């Protein structure tokens, strides 16, 4: 199992980024696909029409989101994703830490964070 950590700048205030990550309608807008999200601990979520699924662990409004992401077949152990939002002079500094990524999924996961998840979020605010 591997861990992933990265920082990104999103050109929007932390409150707006938090809303984009926790509001079902807004997630569907910036991903362009079906999403299910209720920002309450213990609820299940789905993004990119089921490509990302899991369970919400905790929320600190406008500051942090913690989730369990599930990998199909490769591992029955959840991967923990923690997204932290910090004010930045150009908008929001978004810190991602993801633990317990199966070795065979790490490269795709890393590319997905950079090229799909964050790229789509940046495009939404550009």
Secondary structure, DSSP 8 states (H G I E B T S, - for coil): -EEEEEEEEESS-HHHHHHHHH-HHHHHHHHSS--B---STT-EEEEGGGTEEEEEEEEETTTEEEEEE--TTT-SS-EEEEEEEEEETTEEEEEEEEEEE-GGGHHHHHHHIIIIIIHHHHHHH-
